[in-house]
Amino acid sequence: MKNAIVFSIIILSGFIAGCSNAQSMSTEKILIVYLSRTNNTKTIAAIIQRNTGGTLVALELEKPYPENYKATVAQVVEENKTGYLPPLKTKIDSIEKYDIIFLGFPTWDMQMPPPVKSFLHQYNLKGKSIVPFNTNAGYGVGSGFETVKELCPDSKVLEGFEIKAGAERDGEYLVIKGEKAKEAETRVKNWLQKIQLVKKSN
């Protein structure tokens, strides 16, 4: 009986160690990709990284959008109408090493921004878990999360996260700061716990 107890303890210790190793390895296999114009999505991406680990990558265009808001809106509407995918300056090496990809973007024209579509078309994400997150001006995600599912048919798309942020049209830029940032951190942590992707140390 005594030997059986000792054997069970050894097995349990090995199991716990294995889980610990798996957790530390998984953080290295997490990629957090985001597009952010007013830094609200960037702020959420940083909160996610603090709570999951992983590599943080901002999507940048070869030819950035105009600084003028109305000019950008007009360009985005035309890109959505024609299906144009703007070339990305950002290059991600060895994307195959990542198992979990958080994908963050604002709502533009009630859709996923064209640069994010460029990313999803450019990389093979078959077999990976895709976790979308979104900032918006209060009108919601639009068709953004559905587009993730459409463009990632061979991936597992997890429950997404969305939060109201600024409205550039109304002169509201970075609003997820101060108390708003603290509230966002709590909401993000709750979401990560729900989808079981928060670091155990948290």
VOFI-107122 format. One line per 3 residues: number of its first residue (from 1); their letters; for each residue y, x, z of C-alpha. Coordinates in steps of 0.02 Angstrom, whole numbers, m for minus. Layout:
# VOFI-107122
NUM	a	Y X Z ~ ...
END
This chain:
# VOFI-107122
1	mkn	0 0 0 ~ 116 142 48 ~ 81 230 m118
4	aiv	115 70 m213 ~ 285 52 m128 ~ 331 231 m167
7	fsi	276 208 m348 ~ 382 49 m362 ~ 535 140 m294
10	iil	512 280 m421 ~ 496 155 m564 ~ 650 58 m504
13	sgf	750 218 m488 ~ 704 266 m665 ~ 753 93 m728
16	iag	924 103 m643 ~ 953 277 m713 ~ 905 215 m885
19	csn	1029 71 m874 ~ 1165 192 m818 ~ 1131 305 m966
22	aqs	1128 159 m1085 ~ 1299 102 m1020 ~ 1376 274 m1041
25	mst	1304 289 m1216 ~ 1364 116 m1265 ~ 1545 158 m1227
28	eki	1533 298 m1354 ~ 1470 172 m1482 ~ 1617 53 m1464
31	liv	1757 53 m1592 ~ 1919 m43 m1564 ~ 2012 m69 m1728
34	yls	2176 m162 m1733 ~ 2326 m206 m1840 ~ 2490 m227 m1746
37	rtn	2667 m253 m1811 ~ 2760 m289 m1648 ~ 2640 m197 m1530
40	ntk	2570 m353 m1447 ~ 2398 m333 m1528 ~ 2408 m147 m1487
43	tia	2435 m191 m1304 ~ 2281 m303 m1301 ~ 2180 m167 m1389
46	aii	2231 m43 m1253 ~ 2178 m166 m1117 ~ 2009 m185 m1202
49	qrn	1987 4 m1210 ~ 2026 24 m1025 ~ 1890 m102 m985
52	tgg	1756 m53 m1110 ~ 1787 127 m1159 ~ 1768 166 m1342
55	tlv	1876 235 m1481 ~ 2044 157 m1521 ~ 2102 155 m1703
58	ale	2260 78 m1776 ~ 2252 14 m1955 ~ 2390 88 m2062
61	lek	2431 54 m2244 ~ 2459 181 m2382 ~ 2617 82 m2420
64	pyp	2683 m1 m2261 ~ 2754 m176 m2264 ~ 2945 m194 m2269
67	eny	3035 m190 m2103 ~ 3123 m350 m2153 ~ 3022 m497 m2085
70	kat	3058 m618 m2227 ~ 3013 m488 m2358 ~ 2849 m456 m2270
73	vaq	2810 m641 m2259 ~ 2840 m662 m2446 ~ 2728 m513 m2485
76	vve	2588 m574 m2372 ~ 2593 m749 m2447 ~ 2577 m673 m2621
79	enk	2434 m559 m2566 ~ 2341 m707 m2491 ~ 2370 m808 m2649
82	tgy	2304 m673 m2766 ~ 2171 m600 m2650 ~ 2252 m428 m2658
85	lpp	2184 m304 m2530 ~ 2314 m171 m2486 ~ 2242 7 m2479
88	lkt	2223 79 m2305 ~ 2289 248 m2252 ~ 2172 242 m2103
91	kid	2001 319 m2131 ~ 1859 302 m2006 ~ 1728 439 m2010
94	sie	1546 400 m1972 ~ 1572 215 m1940 ~ 1383 198 m1939
97	kyd	1378 276 m1765 ~ 1466 125 m1689 ~ 1364 m26 m1633
100	iif	1507 m135 m1570 ~ 1671 m158 m1662 ~ 1818 m248 m1583
103	lgf	1933 m311 m1720 ~ 2111 m356 m1673 ~ 2245 m437 m1778
106	ptw	2395 m555 m1770 ~ 2398 m721 m1860 ~ 2495 m708 m2023
109	dmq	2519 m859 m2135 ~ 2390 m945 m2021 ~ 2262 m820 m2086
112	mpp	2190 m648 m2057 ~ 2314 m517 m2119 ~ 2267 m439 m2287
115	pvk	2250 m261 m2214 ~ 2113 m322 m2097 ~ 2023 m400 m2245
118	sfl	2038 m230 m2329 ~ 1951 m151 m2181 ~ 1809 m277 m2182
121	hqy	1784 m253 m2369 ~ 1791 m64 m2359 ~ 1658 m32 m2226
124	nlk	1476 m83 m2212 ~ 1460 m171 m2044 ~ 1284 m238 m2068
127	gks	1189 m253 m1905 ~ 1341 m222 m1796 ~ 1417 m335 m1664
130	ivp	1594 m386 m1714 ~ 1712 m446 m1577 ~ 1876 m520 m1642
133	fnt	2036 m532 m1541 ~ 2201 m608 m1592 ~ 2384 m623 m1545
136	nag	2490 m762 m1615 ~ 2657 m851 m1599 ~ 2581 m1004 m1518
139	ygv	2503 m1085 m1671 ~ 2332 m1010 m1638 ~ 2211 m903 m1735
142	gsg	2217 m1007 m1893 ~ 2068 m965 m2004 ~ 2059 m785 m1941
145	fet	1898 m794 m1839 ~ 1811 m895 m1974 ~ 1859 m761 m2100
148	vke	1775 m631 m1989 ~ 1613 m730 m2000 ~ 1631 m753 m2188
151	lcp	1662 m568 m2221 ~ 1530 m507 m2097 ~ 1378 m614 m2144
154	dsk	1255 m480 m2089 ~ 1341 m444 m1924 ~ 1332 m530 m1755
157	vle	1504 m604 m1723 ~ 1537 m630 m1538 ~ 1657 m753 m1457
160	gfe	1836 m702 m1493 ~ 1991 m691 m1385 ~ 2165 m756 m1427
163	ika	2330 m753 m1336 ~ 2508 m812 m1370 ~ 2625 m666 m1399
166	gae	2792 m642 m1485 ~ 2869 m733 m1632 ~ 2953 m605 m1745
169	rdg	3031 m746 m1844 ~ 3128 m794 m1687 ~ 3171 m617 m1637
172	eyl	3030 m604 m1509 ~ 2941 m439 m1524 ~ 2838 m357 m1386
175	vik	2817 m492 m1255 ~ 2652 m437 m1178 ~ 2733 m327 m1048
178	gek	2772 m336 m862 ~ 2697 m491 m782 ~ 2638 m553 m951
181	ake	2537 m393 m971 ~ 2457 m418 m800 ~ 2409 m595 m846
184	aet	2339 m533 m1012 ~ 2236 m401 m922 ~ 2157 m533 m811
187	rvk	2118 m645 m959 ~ 2044 m502 m1059 ~ 1934 m447 m913
190	nwl	1869 m625 m890 ~ 1829 m635 m1076 ~ 1741 m466 m1077
193	qki	1637 m517 m927 ~ 1591 m680 m1013 ~ 1528 m589 m1168
196	qlv	1451 m453 m1058 ~ 1545 m306 m1129 ~ 1647 m249 m979
199	kks	1610 m79 m903 ~ 1506 m88 m745 ~ 1630 22 m654
202	n	1755 m121 m669
END
